[in-house]
Amino acid sequence: MTICIDDYRDKVTIADGAWATELDKWGCPPGICREELNVTQPDCVKQVVERYIQAGAQIVLTNTCGANKWMLEPYGLSNKTIELNHAGAQISKKAAANQACVFGTIGTSGKIVLMNEVGEDELADAFSQQARALTDGGADALLVTKMTEMAEAVAAIKAAKATGLLVAGTMTFDSGPDRTHTAMGVAIQDAVEKMVEAGADIVGCECGVGIEDYAKIVEIIHRVTDKPIWVKADAGLPEIDGGKIVYPLKPQEYADQAKKLVEAGANIIGGCCGTSPDFVRALCQTLLH
C-alpha cells in the first residue's frame, strides 16, 4: 500500500491499541520474548492484528517493538533479529489485507548513549538492520516509538528514513514538573525539532502518561511543527489493584478524552498501555462519525 504524508493531514486516522496485553490474552506464556511469537506462534500475532482491524483501526503496527539485538539478547535471540522483524512485518501485512496501513515498529534498545552503554554508530547499524528487515517484510511505513534519549531517537529515525518509507517518530513524555519532558530530560520542543531534522514525516508522543495529560503535549507539538501528529496514550494513569497494574479509563471515557487531542491538533490517534480493540472501536465511533 503506497502512502504519503498528505494522507494524514487535516483529518483523523485511527491506529491500533496495546500489543503486549493482547498477545497475553491469546496465551503468550509469562517470561517469554513476545517478538519470538512471530515465528513460533504467528497465528496468535495475526489474531491481534485482525481484532484491531475488525474494530476499525486504519493503521496497525508490527510485533517488533523489542526486536533489536539488545532487547533480544537476554532470550538468546539476537541472531534472529532479521528473521523476527521480517516475519513480524509479513504477519501484519497479510492480516491487514489492504484494509489498513502497516507501520513497522522500531523500539528502544534499552541502552543509554550518555552512559556510554552504546555508541551512536552501533545504534545506527542495528536500527538499519531492523528497518531493512521490516521493509523487506512488507511494511508500508516505519514507526520509531517510545524513545526517551534524543541520540537514540535520531539514530533510529535516520535508519528508518534511509529505507525510503514514510517514517513516524514518537517519544515518551512523562517527566518533569509538568510532564513535558522524557525520562532523559528531553523537552518537547527540542524533541520535535530534532526528529523532523532527522527525517521524521510524522511526530508525536506515546505511552508514559494517561491520555488526559497528552492534550497539552499535542498543543506544544502543534506549535512547533506542521507535520501530522501521532498520539498513542495509556488508558489513564496506572493503579495497583490486588497486586496487579490496572488502568482506570473505560473505552468510551478514553474516546471522550481523545476529542481534546483532536482539538489540540492530533491527526493519528490510537492507544497504548491498558487499551484494547474495544478502545479502538470507541475511538472510531466517537472521532470518525
C-alpha positions as CSV (number, residue, x, y, z in Angstrom):
1,M,0.0,0.0,0.0
2,T,1.6,3.3,-1.1
3,I,1.1,6.1,1.4
4,C,2.4,9.6,1.8
5,I,2.4,12.3,4.4
6,D,-0.6,14.1,2.9
7,D,-2.7,11.0,3.7
8,Y,-2.6,12.1,7.3
9,R,-3.0,15.8,7.2
10,D,-6.2,17.7,8.1
11,K,-8.1,14.6,9.3
12,V,-8.2,12.0,12.0
13,T,-6.8,8.5,11.4
14,I,-7.3,5.7,14.0
15,A,-4.3,3.5,14.9
16,D,-4.4,0.3,16.9
17,G,-4.1,-0.2,20.6
18,A,-1.8,-2.1,23.0
19,W,0.0,-5.2,21.8
20,A,1.6,-6.9,24.8
21,T,-1.7,-7.3,26.7
22,E,-3.5,-8.5,23.6
23,L,-0.8,-11.2,23.0
24,D,-1.1,-12.2,26.6
25,K,-4.9,-12.7,26.1
26,W,-4.2,-15.2,23.3
27,G,-2.0,-17.3,25.5
28,C,1.5,-15.8,25.5
29,P,3.3,-17.5,28.3
30,P,4.8,-15.3,31.0
31,G,8.5,-14.5,30.8
32,I,9.0,-15.3,27.1
33,C,10.0,-12.9,24.3
34,R,6.8,-11.8,22.7
35,E,8.6,-11.0,19.4
36,E,9.6,-14.7,19.1
37,L,5.9,-15.4,18.6
38,N,6.3,-14.1,15.1
39,V,8.0,-17.4,14.2
40,T,6.7,-19.8,16.9
41,Q,3.0,-18.7,17.1
42,P,2.3,-16.5,14.0
43,D,-1.4,-17.2,14.2
44,C,-1.5,-15.7,17.7
45,V,0.1,-12.5,16.4
46,K,-2.2,-12.4,13.3
47,Q,-5.3,-12.6,15.5
48,V,-4.2,-9.4,17.4
49,V,-3.9,-7.5,14.1
50,E,-7.2,-8.9,12.8
51,R,-9.1,-7.9,16.0
52,Y,-7.8,-4.3,15.7
53,I,-8.8,-4.1,12.1
54,Q,-12.3,-5.5,12.9
55,A,-12.5,-2.8,15.5
56,G,-11.8,-0.2,12.8
57,A,-8.1,0.5,13.0
58,Q,-6.8,2.2,9.9
59,I,-3.2,1.8,11.0
60,V,-1.8,-1.4,12.6
61,L,1.7,-2.0,13.9
62,T,4.0,-5.0,13.9
63,N,5.1,-7.2,16.8
64,T,8.6,-5.9,16.7
65,C,9.0,-3.1,19.2
66,G,11.7,-5.0,21.1
67,A,13.1,-6.9,18.1
68,N,16.6,-5.3,18.1
69,K,19.8,-7.2,19.1
70,W,20.0,-5.7,22.6
71,M,16.4,-6.5,23.6
72,L,16.6,-9.9,22.1
73,E,19.9,-10.8,23.7
74,P,18.6,-11.9,27.1
75,Y,16.5,-14.5,25.4
76,G,19.4,-15.8,23.2
77,L,17.7,-14.5,20.1
78,S,19.9,-11.6,18.9
79,N,21.0,-13.7,16.0
80,K,17.3,-13.8,14.8
81,T,16.9,-10.1,14.5
82,I,16.3,-10.1,10.8
83,E,14.1,-13.2,10.9
84,L,11.8,-11.8,13.6
85,N,11.4,-8.4,12.1
86,H,10.8,-9.8,8.6
87,A,8.2,-12.2,9.9
88,G,6.5,-9.6,12.1
89,A,6.0,-7.3,9.1
90,Q,4.7,-10.2,6.9
91,I,2.2,-11.2,9.6
92,S,0.7,-7.7,10.0
93,K,0.8,-7.1,6.2
94,K,-1.1,-10.3,5.5
95,A,-3.6,-9.8,8.3
96,A,-4.2,-6.2,7.2
97,A,-5.2,-7.4,3.7
98,N,-5.1,-3.8,2.3
99,Q,-7.7,-2.7,4.9
100,A,-5.2,-0.9,7.0
101,C,-1.7,0.5,6.6
102,V,1.1,-1.3,8.4
103,F,3.7,0.7,10.3
104,G,6.7,-1.5,11.2
105,T,7.7,-0.8,14.8
106,I,11.2,0.1,16.0
107,G,11.5,0.5,19.8
108,T,14.3,1.5,22.2
109,S,17.5,-0.5,22.6
110,G,17.4,-0.3,26.4
111,K,20.9,1.2,26.2
112,I,21.9,4.8,27.0
113,V,24.3,6.7,24.9
114,L,25.0,9.3,27.6
115,M,26.1,6.5,29.9
116,N,28.4,5.1,27.2
117,E,26.4,1.8,27.2
118,V,26.2,2.0,23.4
119,G,27.7,4.1,20.6
120,E,25.7,6.1,18.1
121,D,27.3,4.2,15.2
122,E,26.4,0.9,16.8
123,L,22.8,2.1,17.2
124,A,22.7,3.2,13.6
125,D,23.8,-0.2,12.3
126,A,21.4,-2.1,14.5
127,F,18.4,0.1,13.7
128,S,19.3,-0.1,10.0
129,Q,19.2,-3.9,10.1
130,Q,15.8,-3.8,11.8
131,A,14.4,-1.2,9.4
132,R,15.5,-3.1,6.3
133,A,14.0,-6.3,7.6
134,L,10.7,-4.6,8.3
135,T,10.8,-3.0,4.8
136,D,11.6,-6.3,3.1
137,G,8.8,-7.9,5.1
138,G,6.3,-5.6,3.5
139,A,5.7,-2.7,6.0
140,D,4.1,0.3,4.4
141,A,5.8,2.8,6.7
142,L,8.0,2.7,9.8
143,L,7.4,3.9,13.4
144,V,10.2,4.8,15.8
145,T,8.5,4.6,19.1
146,K,8.7,5.3,22.8
147,M,12.1,6.9,22.7
148,T,13.5,8.8,25.7
149,E,17.0,9.7,24.6
150,M,17.5,12.1,21.7
151,A,20.6,10.5,20.3
152,E,18.8,7.1,20.1
153,A,15.7,8.6,18.5
154,V,17.7,10.4,15.9
155,A,19.7,7.3,15.0
156,A,16.6,5.2,14.7
157,I,14.8,7.8,12.5
158,K,17.7,8.2,10.2
159,A,18.0,4.5,9.8
160,A,14.3,4.2,9.1
161,K,14.3,7.1,6.6
162,A,17.1,5.5,4.6
163,T,14.7,2.8,3.6
164,G,12.6,5.3,1.6
165,L,9.4,4.6,3.6
166,L,7.3,7.2,5.4
167,V,8.6,7.5,9.0
168,A,6.8,8.4,12.2
169,G,8.8,9.3,15.3
170,T,7.5,9.4,18.8
171,M,8.9,9.9,22.3
172,T,7.5,9.2,25.7
173,F,6.9,12.4,27.7
174,D,6.2,11.6,31.3
175,S,8.8,13.5,33.4
176,G,9.5,17.0,34.8
177,P,7.1,19.1,36.9
178,D,4.6,19.4,34.1
179,R,5.3,16.0,32.4
180,T,6.5,17.6,29.2
181,H,10.0,16.0,29.2
182,T,11.2,12.5,28.6
183,A,12.9,10.5,31.3
184,M,16.2,11.6,29.9
185,G,15.2,15.2,30.2
186,V,14.4,15.9,26.6
187,A,11.9,18.8,26.2
188,I,9.1,18.5,23.7
189,Q,10.2,21.4,21.5
190,D,13.8,20.0,21.2
191,A,12.4,16.5,20.5
192,V,10.2,17.6,17.7
193,E,12.7,19.8,16.0
194,K,15.4,17.1,16.1
195,M,13.1,14.3,15.0
196,V,12.0,16.4,12.0
197,E,15.6,17.3,11.2
198,A,16.5,13.6,11.3
199,G,13.7,12.9,8.7
200,A,10.5,12.2,10.6
201,D,7.4,12.7,8.4
202,I,5.1,12.4,11.4
203,V,5.9,13.2,15.0
204,G,4.2,12.6,18.3
205,C,4.0,11.0,21.7
206,E,3.3,7.6,23.0
207,C,2.9,5.7,26.3
208,G,4.2,7.1,29.6
209,V,1.2,9.1,30.9
210,G,-2.5,8.9,30.7
211,I,-4.4,10.3,27.8
212,E,-5.6,13.2,30.0
213,D,-2.1,14.6,30.1
214,Y,-1.4,14.4,26.3
215,A,-3.6,17.3,25.1
216,K,-1.2,19.9,26.4
217,I,1.7,18.0,24.9
218,V,-0.1,17.9,21.5
219,E,-0.7,21.6,21.7
220,I,3.1,22.2,22.1
221,I,3.9,19.9,19.2
222,H,1.4,21.6,17.0
223,R,3.0,25.0,17.7
224,V,6.5,23.6,16.8
225,T,5.7,21.8,13.5
226,D,3.1,21.4,10.8
227,K,3.8,17.7,10.5
228,P,1.0,15.3,11.2
229,I,0.8,14.4,14.9
230,W,0.7,10.9,16.3
231,V,-0.6,10.0,19.7
232,K,-1.0,6.6,21.5
233,A,-1.6,7.3,25.1
234,D,-2.2,5.0,28.1
235,A,-5.8,4.4,29.4
236,G,-5.2,6.8,32.3
237,L,-2.5,6.7,34.9
238,P,-1.9,3.1,36.2
239,E,-3.1,2.0,39.6
240,I,-2.4,-1.1,41.7
241,D,-5.4,-3.3,42.4
242,G,-4.9,-6.6,44.2
243,G,-1.2,-6.6,43.3
244,K,-1.9,-6.1,39.6
245,I,-1.4,-3.0,37.5
246,V,-4.7,-1.7,36.1
247,Y,-5.7,1.3,34.0
248,P,-8.8,3.2,35.1
249,L,-10.3,4.5,31.9
250,K,-13.1,2.6,30.1
251,P,-13.2,2.7,26.3
252,Q,-15.7,5.5,25.9
253,E,-14.0,7.6,28.6
254,Y,-10.8,7.2,26.6
255,A,-12.5,8.2,23.4
256,D,-14.1,11.3,25.0
257,Q,-10.7,12.4,26.2
258,A,-9.4,11.8,22.6
259,K,-11.7,14.6,21.4
260,K,-9.4,17.0,23.3
261,L,-6.4,15.6,21.4
262,V,-8.1,16.3,18.1
263,E,-8.9,19.9,19.2
264,A,-5.2,20.3,20.1
265,G,-4.1,19.2,16.6
266,A,-3.6,15.4,16.7
267,N,-4.1,13.5,13.4
268,I,-3.3,9.9,14.2
269,I,-4.8,8.5,17.5
270,G,-4.6,5.0,18.9
271,G,-3.9,3.5,22.3
272,C,-1.0,2.2,24.4
273,C,-1.0,0.5,27.8
274,G,-4.4,-0.5,29.0
275,T,-6.2,-0.2,25.7
276,S,-7.7,-3.0,23.5
277,P,-9.8,-3.4,20.4
278,D,-12.8,-2.0,22.4
279,F,-10.9,1.2,22.8
280,V,-10.2,1.4,19.1
281,R,-13.9,0.8,18.4
282,A,-14.9,3.6,20.7
283,L,-12.3,5.9,19.0
284,C,-13.8,5.2,15.6
285,Q,-17.4,5.7,16.7
286,T,-16.5,8.9,18.5
287,L,-14.0,10.6,16.2
288,L,-15.0,9.4,12.8
289,H,-18.8,9.7,12.9
